Amino acid sequence: LTDREDELLALGNACLASPTVKLAAISDACWREVPFGIVDADDALTFGRMDLIYREDDRLVIVDYKTDMVPNGVSVAVQGHRGQAEVYARAAKAATGLDVDRVVFVFARAGGAEAAIPKAELSSPEGD
């Protein structure tokens, strides 16, 4: 990895400079690398880790860092991660009882550009 040190630093710095990550940093409730497990309607179990969650008022914001190449822009790239956002939102709601306001994807290779999937576009945690 030492031959890619500059690239890795640039990717990390791009994420840290994103507006949503800056908001998380000043939040009174912020968690990194949050493990989860959730069972879906077909009794399939999904395990994972959410990169970052913070509380904004009485809602949660989930942040996920991406290293995707985004030749068509982040608004197109985020669509490929919609299922992931829905799983994260269901898991966070089930674990905390708090609504998820949005899931924000921070695209490191796009200079930390963000694309969010708001609550209104996420499936209901109860599946209805």
C-alpha positions in Angstrom: 0.0 0.0 0.0 2.9 2.4 0.4 3.0 2.9 -3.4 -0.5 4.2 -3.2 -0.1 6.3 0.0 -0.9 9.6 -1.8 -4.0 8.2 -3.4 -5.3 6.8 -0.1 -4.7 10.0 1.7 -6.5 12.0 -1.0 -9.5 9.6 -0.8 -9.6 9.8 3.0 -9.3 13.6 3.0 -12.1 13.9 0.4 -14.4 12.0 2.6 -13.5 14.0 5.7 -14.1 17.3 3.9 -17.6 16.3 2.8 -20.4 18.5 4.3 -22.2 15.6 5.9 -19.1 14.2 7.5 -18.4 17.6 8.9 -21.9 17.7 10.4 -21.4 14.3 11.9 -18.2 15.4 13.5 -20.0 18.1 15.5 -23.0 16.0 16.4 -23.6 15.1 20.0 -24.2 11.5 19.0 -22.0 9.9 16.3 -20.9 6.3 15.8 -18.4 4.8 13.4 -18.2 1.2 12.0 -21.6 0.2 13.4 -22.2 -3.5 13.2 -25.7 -4.8 12.4 -27.6 -7.9 11.6 -31.2 -8.0 10.3 -33.6 -10.6 9.0 -35.6 -9.8 5.9 -39.1 -10.9 5.0 -37.8 -14.1 3.5 -35.9 -15.0 6.7 -32.6 -14.2 5.1 -30.0 -12.8 7.5 -27.8 -9.9 6.5 -24.8 -8.8 8.5 -22.6 -5.8 7.9 -21.2 -2.6 9.2 -22.4 1.0 8.5 -19.5 3.4 8.1 -21.0 6.3 10.1 -24.3 7.1 11.8 -25.1 10.3 13.6 -28.2 11.8 15.2 -29.7 15.0 13.8 -32.4 16.2 16.1 -34.6 13.0 16.7 -33.6 11.3 13.4 -30.6 9.3 12.2 -28.4 10.1 9.2 -26.4 7.1 7.8 -23.2 7.8 5.9 -21.4 5.3 3.6 -18.1 5.9 1.9 -17.7 4.8 -1.7 -14.6 4.5 -3.8 -16.6 3.8 -7.0 -15.5 5.5 -10.2 -18.4 7.8 -11.2 -18.0 8.6 -14.9 -21.8 9.5 -15.1 -21.9 11.5 -11.9 -22.9 10.6 -8.3 -26.6 11.0 -8.9 -26.4 8.0 -11.3 -23.9 6.1 -9.2 -26.1 6.3 -6.0 -28.8 4.4 -7.7 -26.7 1.3 -7.7 -26.5 1.5 -3.9 -30.3 1.9 -3.2 -30.7 -1.6 -1.9 -27.8 -1.1 0.5 -29.4 2.1 1.7 -32.7 0.4 2.4 -31.1 -2.4 4.4 -29.1 0.1 6.4 -32.2 2.2 7.1 -34.2 -0.9 8.2 -31.4 -2.1 10.5 -30.9 1.3 12.1 -34.6 1.8 12.7 -34.9 -1.7 14.2 -31.9 -1.2 16.5 -32.8 2.3 17.7 -36.5 2.9 17.1 -35.4 6.2 15.5 -36.4 7.2 12.0 -33.7 7.5 9.4 -33.8 10.9 7.7 -31.5 9.9 4.9 -28.7 7.7 3.7 -25.8 9.7 2.3 -23.2 8.2 0.0 -19.8 10.0 -0.1 -17.9 9.3 -3.2 -14.2 9.6 -2.5 -13.0 9.4 -6.1 -15.4 12.3 -7.0 -13.7 14.6 -4.5 -16.1 13.7 -1.6 -19.2 14.6 -3.6 -22.4 13.4 -1.9 -25.6 11.8 -3.1 -28.4 11.2 -0.6 -31.4 8.9 -0.6 -34.0 10.7 1.6 -36.5 8.9 3.9 -39.3 9.4 1.4 -37.4 7.3 -1.1 -36.6 4.5 1.3 -38.9 1.5 1.9 -40.7 1.5 5.2 -38.8 -0.4 7.9 -41.9 -2.5 8.4 -42.1 -3.4 4.7 -45.3 -1.6 4.0 
